[in-house]
Each structure stands twice: as C-alpha cells, then as structure tokens.
Amino acid sequence: MNVLRVAVDATPMLGERTGIGAFVAGALGALGSDPGLELSGYALSLRARNGLAAALPQSVRPLTRPMAAGPLLRAWARADQPPAEWWTGPVDVVHGTNFVVPPTRRAGQVVTVHDLTPVRFPELARRSTALFPTLVRRALGRGARVHTPSAFVAAEVVELLGADPDRVTPVHHGVPERPAPSGGPPVDGPYVLALGTIEPRKGFPHLVAAFDAVAAAHPELRLVVAGPDGWGADAFEQALARAAHADRVVRLGWAAPSGIAALLSGATVLAFPSLYEGFGLPPLEAMAAGVPVVATRAGALPEVLGDAACLVPAGDHVALAEALALVLDDAEVRAGLVARGLEQAARFSWQDCADGLAGLYRRAAEDR
C-alpha cells in the first residue's frame, strides 16, 4: 500500500474552539485510523504552536517550526512563496482547513472553504477574513482542489470564484461528540438555547426580538446565549437595550464541550437564527442530544437539517417568534422534531467525513 504523507492545518484546534475547530478535530480523529495516511499537523501561529502537540490526536505528528500567520497570508496573496515545505518537509498533500492552503513545491493541495461570507455578504464579514477570497482564487490558480462542507457552498465556489466544478468536492462534517455532562444544566428552568459567536452573520439581534415577543406568554422562560463576543457584539447589546424582557436573557460567553453538553441537556429548544451558513454544527448537535430545533433557511441549513427542524426565513424575527411559540406550546410538534432530529443527526459521521477527505487527498496527490 502506498502511504500518503498529508500535512493538515490544525490551527483551528488551538485556543477556544469554534465550529471550524470542531471540524478539524473530528476529521483528524477519524483520519488517524486510515492506514493509508501518514498525518502531520501544522499551526499558522507563533504564539500557539507550542500547544499543538497536546491538541492533536496521537496519530498526528506535530510540526512546530515557527509560522507567523499575518506576514505569510500577505505574502501568499501576492506570490507563491514561501512554500509549505519550509515547515512541513517533504509531503504528498497539504490540506489548508481554514480557507488558506500554502503554495507547495511538489505536493498536491486541498483547501477547505467553509462559506463565502466575504464575497456574498461582505458587510457581515470580519476584516481578518478579507484576504480569504484572494487566497482561495490563488490556490485555484495553482491547481488546488477545494473541499466544502456542503453542496450549497460547493455551488457558490463555482459560481462566485469561477472554480472548475470537477475540482470542488462537498464532504459533510460529522457531529461533534460531547462528553456526558458532569452535572445539571447551569441555568434553571425552561430556556431557549443559542450557540455561536456573537457576530452579525449569526443573527442574534433577531433572536432577542423573537424571544421578547414570546416571553410574556412564558413567564418562566429564559434565553441562554453561549458563545464568545465577536466583532458585532454591539448590535446584540442594542437589541437587548430595546427588549422588554432583557433581564431574562443569560449570556454565558464561550462554553467548553462539557459545558455545551450540560446546556443541551436542559434546553427546551435550540434557536439558530443565522443569516448565512455554510453548514451548521450547533443545530445538528442539538438534534443528536434530543433537543428540537428552530432555524432559518439560510445558506446550507435546509440541506443539512432537512425536515428535522422548524425552518423560517432568515432575518424575520416575527416568523422566528411564531416558530418558537409553536415548539414551546405544542408537545406533538416538539416530539416530532425530536424524533426526526435524532434520525437526521445520525446521517452525519466523522468516519464518512474522513473517507471523503481521504479520497480527495488521493486525487490531489495524483494531480502532481
């Protein structure tokens, strides 16, 4: 058997993990069981690289030569230097898991594009992501293959970046495995749970307005928001200032995996009000935990959630409030969502994700 040497960007696994970190962790954990792969992980970070070995699965070798993200991204946006081999050594494939794959001398290249927010909705994008479309286009020009988490994003990469459809491959994520909660939920009483970074794309101001509309009829209900502040937290604060029931909104900040498991164990419903989404891990996690989901029809969410969630138009807080009220008040609707959600979440596995990525690596290696 020919063993492929694959270097994977594991930077998203460092620090407080978001959805991209969950993807890299889940994929690497499953890829490590493939005897046809020899995996190594690198970090585009000077300060965090020392924690890389502890973050990686034992089957993945850490590469800890210093790599400064800012200067390298600016260099790669203009030229195909310096090559990845300066840090990885000789490899067959380099996988950039977060929009950026370094140029290489001889290795095949795979880049994961999670969404196209900077192109589709630049007003919703962080300044730090402004270079991503340029870097993806340069990678396409070098012959890189593109991995996307959904067919929706794959179509966008073809439409908006001009990629060859034959070189764009959608491979769904799995569902993160959360540890069993060590205690009860950190919030008492019934609550609507929202998970995610507080940034404009996630639509949390609409959720605050929707919660305010249903709160009077449900005096014990709370809204619990678990996620770090992003660059759009001001809009969330303004929505709270307008809300009559702001005192029943609980902000918890970033939650560790065990904390998310505990929150899901006590949630009445998960609300996912995103304005644009390339996949959508939190609603799948909720479904796997037996929590009914109300979400928007934004981006890839209809593809990922199917008929297992109550879907409403993105940005419509009135429709969101009506859907929340329906799930809160109708036990039959709630039970149906839970049953369909468990079935839907079971369709997504990290082993399937790893199998799809391994096939993509082999095609990329053949491109050399």
Buried (B, 14 or more C-beta within 10 A) or exposed (E): EEEBBBBBBBBBBBBEBBBBBBBBBBBBBBBBEBEEBBBBBBBBBEEBBEBBBEBBBEBBBBBBEEBEBEEBBEBBBEEBEBBBBEBBEEBBBBBBBBBBBBBBEEBBBBBBBBBBBBBBBEEBBBEEBEBBBBBBEBBBEEEBBBBBBBBBBBBBBBEEBEBEEEBBBBBBBBBBBBEEBEEEBBBEEBBBBBBBBBBBBBBBBBBBBBBBBBBEEBEEBBBBBBBBBBEBBEBBBEBBEEBEBBEBBBBBEBBEBBBBBBBBBBBBBBBBBBBBBBBBBBBBBBBBBBBBBBBBBBBBBBBBBBEBBBBBEBBBBEBBBBBBBBBBEEEEBBEBBBEBBBEBBEBBBBBBBBBBBBEBBBBBBEBE
